[in-house]
Amino acid sequence: MLAAADALFAGADAPGAVTMDAIAAAAGVGKGTLFRAFGSRDGLLDALSDTKFAPVREAVEGKEAPLGSSGQPCERIVAFLDALLTFKLENRHLLRAREVASTGALRTERYRWMQDVLRNLIEDAVAGTTAGDTGYAAHVLLSALRIDLVEELLAGGRSPEDIRRSQATLARAVVGHLPKGNSH
């Protein structure tokens, strides 16, 4: 079912064009089977993208630098954002369907996990920052990776390498300008 959905989303010009009926037909199952397995179209998209996202999550939760716990905090931030950008570039068809065509992408377990990881990395990189500041900074950095923005940058002639470089510069600037301690 996931493979059929992936193929349909990859071939679709518009995310809304892929219906649960089309996915069920391509998978050779009834529509009810899809709903029992995934609950909704968003649930199916989340399951499919979570499967593809697993290697990023494993690298972050591992020890190996630059993503894992042995990396330096600021460089882990840059590497984490780069891994997210790479994932989004490689899976634009899925993310366009989930981030742009539906609501609630910021409420998914994966987004909450990404925001928590980034917030914790920022806290490690900048001693004395407040939870409010690190949480806000994490949301700001993640918002720069929305697939609609990334695709707009690509359509405007920016290469993936240019976007990576700009993202790294932004991350270092945001982290470097966070207030330390409790003074605001």
Wavefront OBJ file of the C-alpha trace (Angstrom):
o trace
v 0.000 0.000 0.000
v 2.818 2.403 0.875
v 4.706 1.615 -2.328
v 1.575 2.242 -4.405
v 0.963 5.547 -2.641
v 4.587 6.579 -3.096
v 4.449 5.895 -6.824
v 1.202 7.831 -7.238
v 2.416 10.850 -5.292
v 5.741 10.830 -7.164
v 3.916 10.922 -10.490
v 1.291 13.504 -9.567
v 1.539 17.137 -10.633
v -0.687 18.215 -7.749
v -0.888 16.582 -4.319
v -4.668 16.874 -4.219
v -4.935 14.768 -7.357
v -4.009 11.625 -5.447
v -7.076 10.263 -3.708
v -7.499 7.368 -1.330
v -9.589 5.713 -4.074
v -6.640 5.955 -6.486
v -4.215 4.607 -3.879
v -6.523 1.709 -3.026
v -6.903 0.824 -6.699
v -3.143 1.000 -7.307
v -2.493 -1.161 -4.239
v -5.174 -3.670 -5.155
v -7.069 -3.210 -1.880
v -10.340 -1.673 -0.859
v -10.504 1.911 0.322
v -11.694 0.672 3.709
v -8.459 -1.288 4.082
v -6.474 1.939 3.651
v -8.563 3.741 6.244
v -8.277 0.858 8.707
v -4.502 0.766 8.239
v -3.798 4.512 8.299
v -6.910 6.289 9.560
v -6.777 9.041 6.938
v -4.888 10.305 3.921
v -2.639 12.312 6.250
v -2.023 9.156 8.282
v -0.963 7.324 5.152
v 1.335 10.197 4.124
v 2.828 10.274 7.624
v 3.451 6.509 7.627
v 5.101 6.645 4.219
v 7.300 9.638 4.989
v 8.165 8.264 8.456
v 9.469 5.104 6.791
v 11.673 7.180 4.507
v 12.723 9.477 7.377
v 13.888 6.626 9.649
v 17.588 6.814 8.616
v 17.746 10.507 9.585
v 16.164 9.800 12.934
v 18.537 6.891 13.573
v 21.570 9.050 12.745
v 20.431 11.802 15.122
v 19.755 9.315 17.912
v 23.104 7.575 17.326
v 26.592 8.610 18.370
v 28.378 9.226 15.058
v 29.198 12.854 14.191
v 28.078 15.109 12.721
v 24.440 14.199 13.493
v 24.977 11.920 16.474
v 25.800 12.742 20.065
v 29.580 12.800 19.482
v 29.248 15.875 17.230
v 29.739 19.449 18.401
v 26.377 21.120 19.216
v 26.539 23.956 16.670
v 27.715 21.655 13.901
v 25.011 19.141 14.844
v 22.441 21.907 14.313
v 23.797 22.628 10.832
v 24.059 18.910 10.008
v 20.536 18.247 11.309
v 19.037 21.022 9.202
v 21.031 19.803 6.192
v 19.728 16.252 6.715
v 16.168 17.610 6.876
v 16.683 19.640 3.702
v 18.131 16.603 1.917
v 15.184 14.483 3.057
v 12.753 17.120 1.792
v 14.502 17.469 -1.556
v 14.476 13.691 -2.055
v 10.830 13.334 -0.993
v 9.242 16.525 -2.313
v 6.285 14.649 -3.731
v 5.293 13.370 -0.290
v 6.040 16.518 1.620
v 4.207 18.706 -0.849
v 1.164 16.521 -0.291
v 1.451 16.672 3.515
v 2.784 20.168 4.188
v 0.961 22.109 1.508
v -2.221 20.215 0.737
v -3.314 19.430 4.274
v -3.483 21.021 7.666
v -1.810 20.079 10.877
v 1.718 19.265 9.637
v 3.111 21.154 12.624
v 1.179 18.833 14.933
v 2.661 15.609 13.641
v 4.841 13.470 15.867
v 7.748 13.894 13.450
v 7.563 17.702 13.506
v 7.383 17.710 17.319
v 10.388 15.375 17.400
v 12.367 17.590 14.982
v 11.492 20.702 16.980
v 12.512 19.014 20.254
v 15.816 17.785 18.802
v 16.635 21.199 17.412
v 15.620 22.973 20.633
v 17.854 20.628 22.662
v 20.769 21.118 20.270
v 20.397 24.881 20.543
v 20.298 24.646 24.350
v 23.533 22.606 24.211
v 25.174 25.095 21.832
v 24.231 28.238 23.767
v 24.457 27.829 27.523
v 21.946 29.791 29.533
v 19.313 30.324 26.860
v 15.703 30.131 27.922
v 13.334 27.401 26.792
v 11.194 30.061 25.121
v 14.118 31.390 23.101
v 15.361 27.974 22.039
v 11.856 26.781 21.171
v 11.208 29.857 19.060
v 14.591 29.587 17.322
v 13.897 25.922 16.510
v 10.517 26.791 14.956
v 12.080 29.617 12.930
v 14.839 27.392 11.560
v 12.402 24.611 10.702
v 10.034 27.042 8.989
v 12.817 27.887 6.516
v 12.616 24.258 5.361
v 8.935 24.203 4.423
v 8.704 22.384 1.126
v 6.752 25.215 -0.546
v 9.574 27.647 0.292
v 12.268 25.177 -0.805
v 10.472 24.590 -4.101
v 10.065 28.345 -4.632
v 13.807 28.794 -4.121
v 14.536 25.977 -6.592
v 12.117 27.450 -9.142
v 13.871 30.814 -8.733
v 17.156 29.282 -9.791
v 18.724 28.435 -6.432
v 20.540 25.117 -6.403
v 20.225 22.644 -3.530
v 23.842 23.505 -2.634
v 22.968 27.236 -2.479
v 20.022 26.483 -0.224
v 22.198 24.295 2.029
v 24.797 27.043 2.312
v 22.152 29.660 3.117
v 20.506 27.360 5.675
v 23.851 26.779 7.428
v 24.513 30.535 7.501
v 21.039 31.198 8.895
v 21.416 28.513 11.573
v 24.780 29.876 12.709
v 23.410 33.428 12.769
v 20.300 32.510 14.763
v 22.246 30.423 17.265
v 24.986 33.051 17.515
v 22.529 35.811 18.361
v 20.445 34.091 21.010
v 20.438 35.846 24.373
v 22.452 34.056 27.030
v 21.192 33.837 30.554
v 17.882 35.251 31.675
v 18.377 38.808 30.382
v 16.275 39.945 27.437
l 1 2 3 4 5 6 7 8 9 10 11 12 13 14 15 16 17 18 19 20 21 22 23 24 25 26 27 28 29 30 31 32 33 34 35 36 37 38 39 40 41 42 43 44 45 46 47 48 49 50 51 52 53 54 55 56 57 58 59 60 61 62 63 64 65 66 67 68 69 70 71 72 73 74 75 76 77 78 79 80 81 82 83 84 85 86 87 88 89 90 91 92 93 94 95 96 97 98 99 100 101 102 103 104 105 106 107 108 109 110 111 112 113 114 115 116 117 118 119 120 121 122 123 124 125 126 127 128 129 130 131 132 133 134 135 136 137 138 139 140 141 142 143 144 145 146 147 148 149 150 151 152 153 154 155 156 157 158 159 160 161 162 163 164 165 166 167 168 169 170 171 172 173 174 175 176 177 178 179 180 181 182 183 184
